Amino acid sequence: MVMRGNCTFYEKVRLAQINGARGLLIVSKDRLTPPAGNRTQYEEIDIPVALLSYTDMLEIIKKFGEERQVAMYAPSEPVLDYNMVIIFLMAVGTVAIGGYWAGSRDTKKRYMKHKRDDGAEKQDEETVDVTPIMICVFVVMCCSMLVLLYFFYDSLAIWVIAIFCLASSVGLHSCLWPFVRRIPFCKCRVPENNLPYLHKRPQIRMLLLTAFCMAVSITWMVFRNEDQWAWVLQDALGIAFCLYMLKTVRLPTFKACTLLLSVLFIYDVFFVFITPFFTKSGESIMVEVATGPSDSSHHEKLPMVLKVPRLNFSPLALCDRPFSLLGFGDILVPGLLVVYCHRFDILTQSSRIYFVACTIAYGVGLLITFVALAVMQMGQPALLYLVPCTLLTSLSVALWRKELPQFWTGSGFVSAAEGSAVCECHCSLP
């Protein structure tokens, strides 16, 4: 039985094994973190290793004295956990709500042209059309950022956390504002002033909402390592961020959708399945960055994922609460296609068949991902299953309805919709 110390688990266990130990209890005064290492290191270790808290060690010595026997066992873990149901509902719900909301708001902006009593609402409805050049730049930035995080994780992780706090607070504000503006209170504006932001005289309720969103993000940042409850805040902020992105970023054509999803499909598969052949540890870059490197000194976890703790009652949860993760990219990338399908549905008056079919396909792809995770017992690139399911389903619906040219280019159906509106106006004239 040895204290945790400053060396790695591998070094401590290897020294004990060389000196004839038949087992090792590592006592830690800090938060219990399960021993980690790469495959090569695991192959060198032949003795059982367990972690023990310092308070438990004192209690054992007090109760059993100097003579004590230790028995170790590894409890079996279930292949799939109930938390997968929660992740499934959160992911599919975010894609469905984001796709429906973004499509409806886009149509409202294009055709209603109603007056807005608040400049902030106008800003809230602004969208960004993605071009092929933007897609290429985005993919290059993703690759570069992932590689930099792999080599300089401890230096960049805190910056990613800060960016997440800022972006999630903006997303939460965007999601809550449509509800807050319906409240008939605090409509008054701030007095005239020359301050950088307040000179536009925003409403008091908007300032209160901004303060609330920032407080939620800061609360998560301060208590982000509280495994018992901080994951709830992270998931809420993450869902708000995804909804904001789905509402803001828009793919103008199915051609752009196909390009984005295909390139990110290759990106996801490469960094999960191919990079283990190039890394010294034999682990994929994607999994290492998502879960945090085992040799990280700060033990920070990147927040760009939905995370739900295991819901089983395994004794392993007493040491460290393991989580199941789903990256934001696995929601946003197929979600942008769902948004496009809903826009096409509304503009062609197709009873939302594209939107429903693509959303169901996303759910099926996510279920296939969970099955692959259970069968292979290793991290899976979710886009490997989500991209074919959503793309092929949308393409099949377009072929079945004989609307592939319009669906592919995103042109034709807009002019047709406008033409029908003009016809109706002429028909109504005396």
LUMTORBA-703952 format. One record per residue (C-alpha): residue in three letters; x, y, z; residue number from 1. Coordinates in Angstrom, 3 decimals. Example, Ala and Ser with C-alpha at 12.3 -4.5 7.8 and 13.67 -1.06 7.14 Angstrom:
// LUMTORBA-703952
residu, c1, c2, c3, num
ALA, 12.300, -4.500, 7.800, 1
SER, 13.670, -1.060, 7.140, 2
***
This chain:
// LUMTORBA-703952
residu, c1, c2, c3, num
MET, 0.000, 0.000, 0.000, 1
VAL, 1.616, 3.230, -1.211, 2
MET, 0.692, 6.892, -1.395, 3
ARG, -0.324, 8.393, -4.736, 4
GLY, 2.688, 10.730, -5.002, 5
ASN, 3.674, 12.630, -8.140, 6
CYS, 4.731, 9.855, -10.521, 7
THR, 2.354, 8.212, -12.979, 8
PHE, 0.321, 5.117, -12.185, 9
TYR, 2.390, 3.137, -14.668, 10
GLU, 5.707, 4.079, -13.043, 11
LYS, 4.423, 3.305, -9.554, 12
VAL, 2.967, -0.097, -10.504, 13
ARG, 6.002, -1.057, -12.571, 14
LEU, 8.384, -0.366, -9.681, 15
ALA, 6.201, -2.372, -7.305, 16
GLN, 6.042, -5.278, -9.752, 17
ILE, 9.822, -5.264, -10.286, 18
ASN, 10.326, -5.461, -6.516, 19
GLY, 8.104, -8.526, -6.178, 20
ALA, 4.730, -7.064, -5.217, 21
ARG, 1.733, -9.329, -5.870, 22
GLY, -0.761, -6.461, -5.785, 23
LEU, -0.852, -2.728, -5.168, 24
LEU, -3.173, -0.384, -3.293, 25
ILE, -2.612, 3.253, -4.228, 26
VAL, -3.816, 5.674, -1.545, 27
SER, -4.866, 9.139, -2.684, 28
LYS, -5.704, 12.244, -0.658, 29
ASP, -7.177, 13.930, -3.731, 30
ARG, -10.143, 13.065, -5.922, 31
LEU, -9.953, 9.420, -6.979, 32
THR, -9.037, 9.098, -10.654, 33
PRO, -8.942, 5.566, -12.134, 34
PRO, -5.470, 4.436, -13.269, 35
ALA, -4.929, 5.116, -16.953, 36
GLY, -2.298, 4.216, -19.508, 37
ASN, -1.791, 3.077, -23.076, 38
ARG, -2.034, -0.471, -24.396, 39
THR, 1.705, -1.084, -24.365, 40
GLN, 1.919, -0.162, -20.681, 41
TYR, -1.036, -2.378, -19.799, 42
GLU, 0.689, -5.357, -21.412, 43
GLU, 3.695, -4.954, -19.070, 44
ILE, 1.602, -5.031, -15.858, 45
ASP, 0.772, -8.464, -14.397, 46
ILE, -0.419, -7.538, -10.891, 47
PRO, -3.817, -6.185, -9.778, 48
VAL, -4.005, -2.479, -8.921, 49
ALA, -6.699, -0.611, -6.986, 50
LEU, -7.261, 2.907, -5.680, 51
LEU, -8.122, 3.751, -2.078, 52
SER, -9.023, 7.070, -0.466, 53
TYR, -6.878, 8.332, 2.395, 54
THR, -9.803, 8.492, 4.831, 55
ASP, -10.727, 4.881, 4.059, 56
MET, -7.130, 3.836, 4.678, 57
LEU, -7.140, 5.492, 8.121, 58
GLU, -10.409, 3.766, 8.970, 59
ILE, -9.064, 0.358, 7.869, 60
ILE, -5.899, 0.753, 9.961, 61
LYS, -7.945, 1.858, 12.962, 62
LYS, -10.345, -1.075, 12.716, 63
PHE, -8.041, -3.943, 11.695, 64
GLY, -4.689, -2.843, 13.103, 65
GLU, -1.438, -3.834, 11.463, 66
GLU, -2.554, -7.310, 10.345, 67
ARG, -5.037, -7.161, 7.501, 68
GLN, -5.812, -9.071, 4.326, 69
VAL, -6.983, -7.542, 1.075, 70
ALA, -9.044, -9.190, -1.661, 71
MET, -9.506, -7.448, -5.010, 72
TYR, -12.173, -8.058, -7.601, 73
ALA, -13.259, -6.344, -10.807, 74
PRO, -17.065, -6.046, -11.011, 75
SER, -18.553, -6.713, -14.421, 76
GLU, -19.929, -3.700, -16.234, 77
PRO, -23.097, -3.811, -18.369, 78
VAL, -22.555, -3.471, -22.109, 79
LEU, -25.099, -0.645, -22.441, 80
ASP, -26.329, 1.698, -19.753, 81
TYR, -29.671, 3.423, -19.278, 82
ASN, -27.961, 6.764, -19.745, 83
MET, -27.927, 6.017, -23.474, 84
VAL, -31.681, 6.629, -23.449, 85
ILE, -31.128, 10.106, -21.996, 86
ILE, -28.411, 10.923, -24.529, 87
PHE, -30.662, 9.660, -27.340, 88
LEU, -33.583, 11.835, -26.230, 89
MET, -31.382, 14.913, -25.802, 90
ALA, -29.672, 14.503, -29.180, 91
VAL, -32.784, 13.691, -31.234, 92
GLY, -34.803, 16.328, -29.379, 93
THR, -32.160, 18.990, -30.058, 94
VAL, -31.996, 18.114, -33.765, 95
ALA, -35.796, 18.028, -34.102, 96
ILE, -36.442, 21.261, -32.183, 97
GLY, -33.498, 23.056, -33.801, 98
GLY, -34.514, 21.952, -37.288, 99
TYR, -38.142, 22.918, -36.809, 100
TRP, -37.310, 26.257, -35.161, 101
ALA, -34.675, 27.282, -37.693, 102
GLY, -36.847, 26.372, -40.679, 103
SER, -39.874, 28.183, -39.314, 104
ARG, -37.909, 31.318, -38.394, 105
ASP, -36.247, 31.396, -41.805, 106
THR, -39.595, 31.194, -43.579, 107
LYS, -41.048, 33.837, -41.299, 108
LYS, -38.158, 36.155, -42.078, 109
ARG, -38.441, 35.649, -45.843, 110
TYR, -42.171, 36.056, -46.297, 111
MET, -43.827, 37.866, -43.417, 112
LYS, -41.523, 40.926, -43.352, 113
HIS, -43.366, 42.191, -40.286, 114
LYS, -42.162, 45.214, -38.309, 115
ARG, -39.976, 44.560, -35.300, 116
ASP, -40.230, 46.645, -32.176, 117
ASP, -36.783, 45.677, -30.983, 118
GLY, -33.471, 45.851, -32.809, 119
ALA, -32.178, 42.909, -30.797, 120
GLU, -34.872, 40.662, -32.243, 121
LYS, -33.786, 41.601, -35.736, 122
GLN, -30.254, 40.700, -34.877, 123
ASP, -31.436, 37.430, -33.365, 124
GLU, -32.883, 36.346, -36.709, 125
GLU, -29.729, 36.922, -38.765, 126
THR, -28.364, 33.821, -40.506, 127
VAL, -25.085, 32.865, -42.142, 128
ASP, -25.113, 31.016, -45.472, 129
VAL, -22.289, 28.472, -45.684, 130
THR, -20.239, 28.388, -48.911, 131
PRO, -17.903, 25.598, -50.133, 132
ILE, -14.874, 27.743, -49.290, 133
MET, -16.179, 28.221, -45.752, 134
ILE, -16.626, 24.445, -45.449, 135
CYS, -13.015, 23.794, -46.507, 136
VAL, -11.664, 26.424, -44.115, 137
PHE, -13.805, 25.035, -41.295, 138
VAL, -12.559, 21.468, -41.808, 139
VAL, -8.920, 22.603, -41.922, 140
MET, -9.451, 24.533, -38.676, 141
CYS, -11.059, 21.495, -37.039, 142
CYS, -8.147, 19.261, -38.007, 143
SER, -5.575, 21.792, -36.846, 144
MET, -7.330, 22.429, -33.543, 145
LEU, -7.683, 18.714, -32.812, 146
VAL, -3.991, 18.048, -33.464, 147
LEU, -2.968, 21.053, -31.353, 148
LEU, -5.172, 19.859, -28.500, 149
TYR, -3.581, 16.415, -28.723, 150
PHE, -0.056, 17.797, -28.328, 151
PHE, -0.769, 20.841, -26.113, 152
TYR, -3.868, 19.734, -24.244, 153
ASP, -3.118, 21.317, -20.865, 154
SER, -2.274, 24.687, -22.424, 155
LEU, -5.339, 24.904, -24.684, 156
ALA, -8.015, 23.183, -22.596, 157
ILE, -8.640, 26.209, -20.378, 158
TRP, -9.081, 28.416, -23.471, 159
VAL, -11.637, 25.980, -24.897, 160
ILE, -13.507, 26.103, -21.578, 161
ALA, -13.544, 29.917, -21.652, 162
ILE, -14.783, 29.982, -25.261, 163
PHE, -17.504, 27.476, -24.383, 164
CYS, -18.682, 29.669, -21.512, 165
LEU, -18.963, 32.695, -23.792, 166
ALA, -20.606, 30.845, -26.691, 167
SER, -23.031, 28.904, -24.488, 168
SER, -24.174, 32.058, -22.699, 169
VAL, -24.937, 33.635, -26.093, 170
GLY, -26.799, 30.486, -27.123, 171
LEU, -28.774, 30.377, -23.879, 172
HIS, -29.734, 34.036, -24.324, 173
SER, -30.906, 33.350, -27.879, 174
CYS, -33.046, 30.401, -26.752, 175
LEU, -34.633, 32.155, -23.757, 176
TRP, -35.270, 35.551, -25.361, 177
PRO, -38.373, 34.461, -27.360, 178
PHE, -39.971, 33.457, -24.054, 179
VAL, -38.755, 36.428, -22.021, 180
ARG, -40.058, 38.990, -24.504, 181
ARG, -43.570, 37.607, -23.979, 182
ILE, -43.418, 38.561, -20.302, 183
PRO, -45.250, 41.892, -19.816, 184
PHE, -42.707, 43.215, -17.317, 185
CYS, -39.517, 45.293, -17.423, 186
LYS, -40.213, 46.645, -20.909, 187
CYS, -38.735, 50.003, -19.991, 188
ARG, -35.371, 50.920, -21.447, 189
VAL, -32.250, 52.233, -19.813, 190
PRO, -31.808, 56.052, -19.819, 191
GLU, -29.832, 57.707, -22.572, 192
ASN, -26.084, 57.310, -22.127, 193
ASN, -22.807, 57.086, -24.001, 194
LEU, -21.674, 53.680, -22.774, 195
PRO, -20.405, 51.240, -25.457, 196
TYR, -23.276, 48.749, -25.219, 197
LEU, -25.950, 50.601, -23.300, 198
HIS, -26.082, 53.579, -25.688, 199
LYS, -28.632, 51.593, -27.760, 200
ARG, -30.921, 51.697, -24.729, 201
PRO, -31.794, 47.988, -24.456, 202
GLN, -34.768, 46.867, -22.415, 203
ILE, -34.270, 46.100, -18.738, 204
ARG, -35.524, 42.550, -19.199, 205
MET, -32.839, 41.937, -21.819, 206
LEU, -30.130, 43.063, -19.413, 207
LEU, -31.554, 40.814, -16.708, 208
LEU, -31.611, 37.869, -19.102, 209
THR, -28.011, 38.580, -20.148, 210
ALA, -26.909, 38.639, -16.508, 211
PHE, -28.743, 35.373, -15.844, 212
CYS, -27.130, 33.594, -18.823, 213
MET, -23.663, 34.781, -17.836, 214
ALA, -24.271, 33.664, -14.250, 215
VAL, -25.246, 30.167, -15.410, 216
SER, -22.093, 29.856, -17.544, 217
ILE, -19.831, 31.150, -14.778, 218
THR, -21.451, 28.797, -12.256, 219
TRP, -20.701, 25.854, -14.517, 220
MET, -17.108, 27.015, -15.053, 221
VAL, -16.468, 27.285, -11.313, 222
PHE, -18.063, 23.931, -10.426, 223
ARG, -17.350, 22.065, -13.675, 224
ASN, -15.529, 19.230, -11.894, 225
GLU, -18.450, 18.432, -9.571, 226
ASP, -19.440, 15.147, -11.161, 227
GLN, -22.636, 14.808, -9.153, 228
TRP, -24.499, 17.699, -10.796, 229
ALA, -22.289, 19.901, -13.005, 230
TRP, -23.028, 17.693, -16.013, 231
VAL, -26.644, 18.912, -15.941, 232
LEU, -25.525, 22.516, -16.438, 233
GLN, -23.062, 21.494, -19.136, 234
ASP, -25.744, 19.614, -21.075, 235
ALA, -28.225, 22.495, -20.752, 236
LEU, -25.640, 24.995, -21.997, 237
GLY, -24.546, 22.622, -24.749, 238
ILE, -28.103, 22.105, -26.004, 239
ALA, -28.676, 25.872, -26.009, 240
PHE, -25.453, 26.368, -27.983, 241
CYS, -26.476, 23.710, -30.544, 242
LEU, -29.934, 25.256, -30.975, 243
TYR, -28.350, 28.669, -31.509, 244
MET, -25.962, 27.315, -34.140, 245
LEU, -28.733, 25.441, -35.969, 246
LYS, -30.769, 28.628, -36.051, 247
THR, -27.874, 30.813, -37.208, 248
VAL, -25.861, 28.678, -39.656, 249
ARG, -27.671, 27.729, -42.863, 250
LEU, -26.720, 25.419, -45.726, 251
PRO, -28.298, 26.930, -48.888, 252
THR, -28.337, 23.762, -51.026, 253
PHE, -28.364, 19.994, -50.649, 254
LYS, -25.119, 20.064, -52.603, 255
ALA, -23.531, 22.059, -49.762, 256
CYS, -25.080, 19.658, -47.235, 257
THR, -23.558, 16.682, -49.040, 258
LEU, -20.145, 18.338, -49.222, 259
LEU, -20.091, 19.287, -45.525, 260
LEU, -21.354, 15.937, -44.248, 261
SER, -19.072, 13.916, -46.549, 262
VAL, -15.917, 15.823, -45.609, 263
LEU, -16.689, 15.628, -41.882, 264
PHE, -17.531, 11.934, -42.311, 265
ILE, -13.963, 11.347, -43.547, 266
TYR, -12.595, 13.617, -40.817, 267
ASP, -14.384, 11.697, -38.055, 268
VAL, -13.399, 8.254, -39.347, 269
PHE, -9.771, 9.271, -39.868, 270
PHE, -9.234, 10.704, -36.389, 271
VAL, -10.938, 7.749, -34.664, 272
PHE, -9.895, 4.682, -36.674, 273
ILE, -6.757, 5.733, -38.591, 274
THR, -4.796, 7.891, -36.129, 275
PRO, -4.137, 4.981, -33.687, 276
PHE, -1.627, 3.676, -36.265, 277
PHE, 0.396, 6.914, -35.932, 278
THR, 0.255, 7.663, -32.180, 279
LYS, 2.761, 6.212, -29.726, 280
SER, 0.062, 5.124, -27.271, 281
GLY, -2.042, 3.376, -29.904, 282
GLU, -5.075, 5.513, -28.971, 283
SER, -7.035, 7.616, -31.445, 284
ILE, -6.526, 11.369, -31.341, 285
MET, -10.277, 11.984, -31.227, 286
VAL, -10.869, 9.747, -28.200, 287
GLU, -7.809, 11.066, -26.373, 288
VAL, -8.909, 14.672, -26.783, 289
ALA, -12.589, 13.992, -25.987, 290
THR, -11.890, 12.045, -22.789, 291
GLY, -8.741, 13.929, -21.760, 292
PRO, -5.202, 12.484, -22.063, 293
SER, -4.209, 10.098, -19.287, 294
ASP, -0.993, 12.053, -18.661, 295
SER, -2.767, 15.416, -18.336, 296
SER, -1.534, 17.368, -15.323, 297
HIS, -4.761, 19.359, -14.844, 298
HIS, -7.214, 16.510, -15.586, 299
GLU, -9.507, 18.957, -17.366, 300
LYS, -12.247, 17.673, -19.676, 301
LEU, -13.314, 19.512, -22.807, 302
PRO, -16.941, 20.683, -22.509, 303
MET, -17.872, 20.330, -26.192, 304
VAL, -19.889, 17.185, -25.507, 305
LEU, -23.166, 16.078, -24.009, 306
LYS, -22.348, 13.905, -21.021, 307
VAL, -24.539, 11.725, -18.829, 308
PRO, -23.195, 9.619, -15.934, 309
ARG, -23.641, 5.863, -15.861, 310
LEU, -26.915, 5.001, -14.168, 311
ASN, -25.941, 1.512, -13.007, 312
PHE, -25.054, 0.755, -9.406, 313
SER, -21.592, -0.659, -10.032, 314
PRO, -19.011, -0.257, -7.233, 315
LEU, -16.780, 1.434, -9.804, 316
ALA, -19.027, 4.500, -9.590, 317
LEU, -17.808, 5.005, -6.015, 318
CYS, -14.298, 5.790, -7.234, 319
ASP, -15.024, 7.900, -10.272, 320
ARG, -18.348, 8.443, -11.994, 321
PRO, -17.888, 7.343, -15.618, 322
PHE, -19.773, 9.235, -18.296, 323
SER, -21.092, 8.491, -21.756, 324
LEU, -20.289, 11.247, -24.246, 325
LEU, -21.737, 12.569, -27.498, 326
GLY, -19.906, 15.395, -29.274, 327
PHE, -21.649, 18.569, -30.384, 328
GLY, -20.527, 17.865, -33.950, 329
ASP, -22.626, 14.688, -33.976, 330
ILE, -25.652, 16.908, -33.349, 331
LEU, -24.816, 20.010, -35.389, 332
VAL, -23.587, 18.409, -38.615, 333
PRO, -26.654, 16.209, -39.304, 334
GLY, -28.823, 18.914, -37.709, 335
LEU, -27.895, 21.378, -40.460, 336
LEU, -29.261, 18.891, -42.994, 337
VAL, -32.472, 18.577, -40.967, 338
VAL, -32.789, 22.386, -41.034, 339
TYR, -32.400, 22.413, -44.816, 340
CYS, -35.024, 19.669, -45.167, 341
HIS, -37.511, 21.663, -43.090, 342
ARG, -36.913, 24.830, -45.132, 343
PHE, -37.465, 22.850, -48.330, 344
ASP, -40.644, 21.321, -46.879, 345
ILE, -42.167, 24.680, -46.047, 346
LEU, -41.243, 26.385, -49.310, 347
THR, -42.609, 23.516, -51.420, 348
GLN, -45.570, 22.793, -49.130, 349
SER, -44.627, 19.104, -48.852, 350
SER, -46.212, 18.511, -45.420, 351
ARG, -42.779, 18.338, -43.738, 352
ILE, -42.044, 14.905, -45.166, 353
TYR, -38.339, 15.700, -45.659, 354
PHE, -38.018, 17.043, -42.122, 355
VAL, -39.732, 14.053, -40.487, 356
ALA, -37.867, 11.495, -42.592, 357
CYS, -34.458, 13.083, -41.918, 358
THR, -35.145, 13.382, -38.182, 359
ILE, -36.173, 9.714, -37.978, 360
ALA, -33.071, 8.763, -39.969, 361
TYR, -30.935, 10.664, -37.465, 362
GLY, -32.502, 8.697, -34.602, 363
VAL, -31.903, 5.403, -36.429, 364
GLY, -28.283, 6.357, -37.102, 365
LEU, -27.791, 7.163, -33.426, 366
LEU, -29.218, 3.777, -32.426, 367
ILE, -26.810, 2.078, -34.846, 368
THR, -23.981, 4.036, -33.207, 369
PHE, -24.969, 2.701, -29.783, 370
VAL, -25.094, -0.862, -31.101, 371
ALA, -21.636, -0.479, -32.688, 372
LEU, -20.346, 0.919, -29.395, 373
ALA, -21.649, -2.131, -27.525, 374
VAL, -20.289, -4.613, -30.054, 375
MET, -16.815, -3.100, -30.548, 376
GLN, -16.361, -1.847, -26.969, 377
MET, -14.464, 1.225, -28.153, 378
GLY, -15.177, 4.842, -29.025, 379
GLN, -17.119, 5.221, -32.265, 380
PRO, -17.153, 8.016, -34.879, 381
ALA, -20.875, 8.725, -34.750, 382
LEU, -20.816, 10.480, -38.121, 383
LEU, -19.839, 7.140, -39.671, 384
TYR, -23.440, 6.038, -39.098, 385
LEU, -25.308, 9.353, -38.927, 386
VAL, -24.132, 10.775, -42.259, 387
PRO, -25.185, 7.821, -44.484, 388
CYS, -28.525, 7.485, -42.688, 389
THR, -29.495, 11.143, -43.041, 390
LEU, -28.034, 11.800, -46.498, 391
LEU, -29.392, 8.641, -48.124, 392
THR, -32.810, 9.107, -46.549, 393
SER, -33.105, 12.708, -47.762, 394
LEU, -31.884, 11.694, -51.201, 395
SER, -34.384, 8.816, -51.363, 396
VAL, -37.301, 11.087, -50.473, 397
ALA, -36.250, 13.586, -53.157, 398
LEU, -36.046, 10.798, -55.764, 399
TRP, -39.377, 9.369, -54.696, 400
ARG, -41.072, 12.777, -55.004, 401
LYS, -39.176, 13.541, -58.258, 402
GLU, -37.801, 16.762, -56.774, 403
LEU, -34.087, 15.947, -56.841, 404
PRO, -33.018, 18.850, -59.163, 405
GLN, -34.720, 21.436, -56.951, 406
PHE, -33.610, 19.704, -53.759, 407
TRP, -29.985, 19.420, -54.941, 408
THR, -29.461, 22.991, -56.118, 409
GLY, -31.820, 24.807, -53.757, 410
SER, -33.057, 26.800, -56.730, 411
GLY, -36.352, 26.713, -58.498, 412
PHE, -38.554, 26.008, -55.508, 413
VAL, -38.042, 29.547, -54.159, 414
SER, -39.074, 31.177, -57.407, 415
ALA, -41.983, 28.768, -57.726, 416
ALA, -43.217, 29.672, -54.268, 417
GLU, -42.884, 33.359, -54.992, 418
GLY, -44.573, 32.899, -58.366, 419
SER, -47.573, 31.219, -56.767, 420
ALA, -47.836, 34.078, -54.288, 421
VAL, -47.809, 36.614, -57.121, 422
CYS, -50.468, 34.627, -58.978, 423
GLU, -52.698, 34.643, -55.947, 424
CYS, -52.338, 38.419, -55.667, 425
HIS, -53.286, 38.924, -59.322, 426
CYS, -56.258, 36.607, -59.008, 427
SER, -57.589, 38.596, -56.108, 428
LEU, -57.610, 41.862, -58.093, 429
PRO, -60.993, 43.002, -59.568, 430
***
